[in-house]
Amino acid sequence: MRAISLLFHDVHETSPDESGFRSAAANRYKLQLADFDAQLDGVAEVRSDAPIVALEMVAGSAPRNPADAGNPPFLITVDDGGVSYHTIIADRLERRGWRGHCFVSTDLIGQPGFLDADQIRDLDARGHVIGSHSASHPPRFSTLAFDDIVREWTRSCETLEDILGHDVEVASVPGGYFSSAVASAARAAGIRVLFTSEPIISVQPGPDCTLVGRFTVRRGDPADAAQRFVMPAPWARSGAWVSWNAKGLVKPLLGSSYMRVADWVSS
């Protein structure tokens, strides 16, 4: 099974502080509204099919446009639970008949810049997938003790289930800090599909969760970045794979200093 998942974060009109986490490192992932529109326009130029949703993909029931039968299906995901998913992103997707996945760090629900419970319910009713992005968004998720990872997933899913009134079975790994223990803990919390930040298109069914990689679109990326990611040619995605693996070498070396260095580089 193959799928191309796009990873966005917050979108803003005038200031990155409008939505989501407030730091120089977080701002590297936030797009100005015109840039976000350009990315979606680029995708629509090369794909006539609509993005699918995770559980349909796993079940094999996602609708596909015959004209795109030769391409892997694509998905749109947005991390952190910033308020811009409700105020900007959802409307932009719905104008095209698209729906996305909104992954929420539940300890931040109702805080300035983040979604509140009513907005989460509204997005769910409109067909967007609400999923967990952990409870507190720990800075180095995979380094936590296993029981603490289970508690993060469980607490987050229970909070969302209380808001929505139905099971939450989809999640994304905060900060890209994935490990086999993270997947095992997610399954213990009832999660069936887990999105990582590894830029691969192979969907990996496993004993714990089905793992889905993602291609990140950041501030400063070319306007056709998302378009290239969803094209059939593998070379269009090779740069993302190289960058991801280089970062994977640096993160363990810097340890807890990684985010401070990222803040410094971004400032």
C-alpha positions in Angstrom: 0.0 0.0 0.0 1.2 3.5 -0.9 0.0 7.0 0.0 1.5 10.5 -0.1 0.7 12.5 3.0 1.3 16.2 3.2 2.2 17.7 6.6 1.3 21.4 7.3 1.2 23.3 10.5 -0.4 26.7 11.2 -1.4 29.3 8.6 -1.5 33.0 9.4 -2.6 36.3 7.8 -0.3 38.8 9.4 1.7 37.3 12.3 2.8 33.7 13.1 1.6 34.3 16.7 -2.0 34.2 15.5 -2.1 30.4 15.7 -0.3 27.5 17.5 2.9 27.4 19.4 4.9 30.6 19.7 8.6 30.2 19.1 11.1 30.8 16.4 11.4 27.0 15.8 7.6 26.6 15.5 7.4 29.6 13.1 9.6 27.7 10.7 6.7 25.5 9.9 3.9 28.2 9.7 2.8 29.5 6.3 1.5 32.9 5.4 -2.0 32.6 3.9 -1.0 33.4 0.3 1.8 30.8 0.5 -0.7 28.2 1.8 -3.1 29.0 -1.0 -0.2 28.6 -3.5 0.6 25.2 -2.2 -3.0 24.0 -2.5 -3.3 25.5 -6.0 -0.2 23.5 -7.0 -1.6 20.3 -5.7 -4.9 20.9 -7.5 -3.1 21.5 -10.8 -1.6 18.0 -10.9 -4.3 16.0 -9.0 -7.9 15.6 -10.1 -8.7 13.3 -7.2 -9.6 14.6 -3.7 -7.4 13.7 -0.7 -8.6 10.6 1.2 -8.8 10.0 4.9 -6.8 7.6 7.0 -9.3 5.0 8.2 -10.8 4.7 4.7 -7.3 4.1 3.3 -6.6 1.3 5.8 -10.0 -0.2 5.1 -9.5 0.0 1.3 -12.7 2.0 0.9 -11.4 5.4 -0.1 -13.0 6.7 -3.3 -10.6 7.3 -6.2 -10.9 9.2 -9.4 -10.2 6.8 -12.3 -8.0 9.5 -14.0 -5.6 9.3 -11.0 -5.6 5.5 -10.8 -1.8 5.4 -11.5 -0.9 7.7 -8.6 -0.8 6.9 -5.0 -3.7 8.5 -3.1 -2.8 11.6 -1.1 -3.8 12.9 2.3 -3.6 16.3 4.0 -2.6 16.6 7.7 -2.1 19.5 10.0 -0.3 19.2 13.3 -0.6 20.9 16.7 -4.2 22.0 16.9 -3.7 25.6 16.2 -6.9 27.7 15.7 -6.0 28.4 12.1 -7.4 25.0 11.1 -10.8 26.3 12.0 -10.4 29.9 10.9 -8.5 29.4 7.7 -7.5 25.9 6.7 -10.8 24.1 6.8 -12.5 26.7 4.6 -9.7 26.5 2.0 -9.9 22.8 1.8 -13.7 22.7 1.7 -13.9 25.1 -1.3 -12.2 22.3 -3.2 -14.4 19.6 -1.8 -11.4 18.4 0.3 -11.1 17.3 3.9 -8.0 17.0 6.1 -6.7 15.6 9.3 -6.4 17.9 12.3 -4.1 16.6 15.0 -4.6 18.2 18.4 -2.3 18.6 21.4 -5.1 18.4 23.9 -3.6 20.1 26.9 -3.7 23.3 24.7 -7.4 23.1 23.9 -9.0 26.5 24.6 -5.6 28.3 25.1 -4.9 31.4 23.1 -4.0 30.5 19.5 -5.4 26.9 19.8 -8.7 25.3 19.0 -11.5 25.2 21.6 -13.9 22.3 22.1 -16.7 23.9 20.0 -14.4 24.4 17.1 -13.2 20.8 17.3 -16.8 19.5 17.3 -17.6 21.8 14.3 -14.6 20.5 12.3 -15.6 16.9 13.1 -19.2 17.6 11.9 -17.9 19.0 8.7 -16.0 15.8 7.9 -12.5 16.6 9.0 -10.6 13.9 10.9 -9.8 14.9 14.5 -6.8 13.0 15.9 -4.4 13.0 18.7 -1.0 14.8 18.7 -0.3 13.7 22.3 -1.6 15.6 25.3 1.3 18.0 26.2 3.4 17.8 23.0 6.6 16.7 24.9 9.8 18.1 23.2 11.4 14.6 22.8 8.5 12.2 22.8 10.3 9.0 22.1 12.7 9.5 25.0 9.9 9.3 27.6 9.3 6.1 29.7 6.9 3.8 28.0 4.2 4.3 30.6 4.4 8.0 30.2 4.0 7.7 26.4 0.9 5.5 27.0 -0.5 8.2 29.3 0.1 10.9 26.8 -1.7 9.1 24.1 -4.5 7.9 26.4 -5.1 11.2 28.0 -5.3 12.9 24.6 -7.6 10.4 23.1 -9.9 10.4 26.0 -10.1 14.2 26.0 -11.0 14.2 22.3 -13.5 11.4 22.7 -15.3 13.3 25.5 -15.6 16.3 23.2 -16.7 14.4 20.1 -18.7 11.5 21.5 -16.9 8.8 19.4 -13.7 6.9 19.2 -10.4 8.6 18.2 -8.2 6.1 16.3 -5.8 8.3 14.4 -2.8 10.2 15.7 0.5 11.9 14.7 3.8 11.8 16.5 4.8 15.2 18.1 8.1 16.6 16.9 8.8 13.7 14.7 10.2 11.7 17.6 9.1 8.2 16.6 10.1 4.8 17.9 8.7 1.3 18.1 7.7 2.1 21.7 5.8 5.1 20.5 3.7 2.9 18.2 3.2 0.2 20.8 2.0 2.9 23.3 -0.3 4.4 20.7 -2.0 1.0 20.1 -2.4 0.5 23.8 -4.4 3.8 23.7 -6.7 2.5 20.9 -4.9 4.3 18.0 -5.0 2.3 14.7 -3.3 4.7 12.3 -0.2 6.7 13.3 1.4 9.4 11.2 5.1 9.9 11.5 7.2 12.7 9.9 9.4 10.3 7.8 9.0 11.3 4.1 8.1 7.9 2.6 5.0 6.8 0.7 4.9 3.2 1.8 2.1 2.6 4.2 3.3 0.1 6.8 0.8 -2.2 8.5 2.3 -3.5 11.7 1.4 -5.4 14.9 0.8 -2.1 16.7 -0.4 0.6 14.3 -0.5 1.2 10.6 2.3 3.7 10.0 2.0 6.5 7.5 4.9 8.8 6.6 4.5 12.5 5.6 6.1 15.2 3.5 6.5 18.5 5.4 5.8 21.8 3.8 7.6 24.6 5.6 7.9 28.4 5.5 10.2 29.4 2.7 9.6 26.3 0.6 9.1 26.8 -3.1 5.5 27.5 -4.1 5.3 24.2 -5.9 6.7 22.1 -3.0 3.4 20.3 -2.2 2.8 19.9 -5.9 6.1 18.1 -6.4 5.4 15.8 -3.4 2.1 14.5 -4.9 3.5 13.9 -8.4 4.1 10.3 -9.5 7.8 10.7 -10.1 9.9 9.5 -7.1 12.7 12.1 -7.9 10.2 14.8 -6.9 10.4 13.6 -3.3 14.1 12.6 -3.0 15.2 15.9 -1.5 12.8 15.5 1.4 14.1 12.0 2.1 17.7 13.2 2.1 16.9 16.2 4.4 15.0 14.0 6.9 17.8 11.5 7.2 20.4 14.2 7.7 18.3 15.7 10.5 17.9 12.2 12.0 21.7 12.1 12.4 21.8 15.5 14.1 18.9 15.1 16.6 20.5 12.4 18.7 23.8 14.3 18.8 22.2 17.5 20.1 19.7 15.7 22.4 17.7 18.2 24.4 19.6 21.1 22.9 18.1 20.4 19.4 15.1 22.7 19.9 17.3 25.5 21.3 19.6 25.2 18.3 16.6 25.2 16.0 15.3 28.4 17.7 18.7 30.0 17.2 18.9 29.1 13.6 15.4 30.4 12.9 15.9 33.7 14.8 
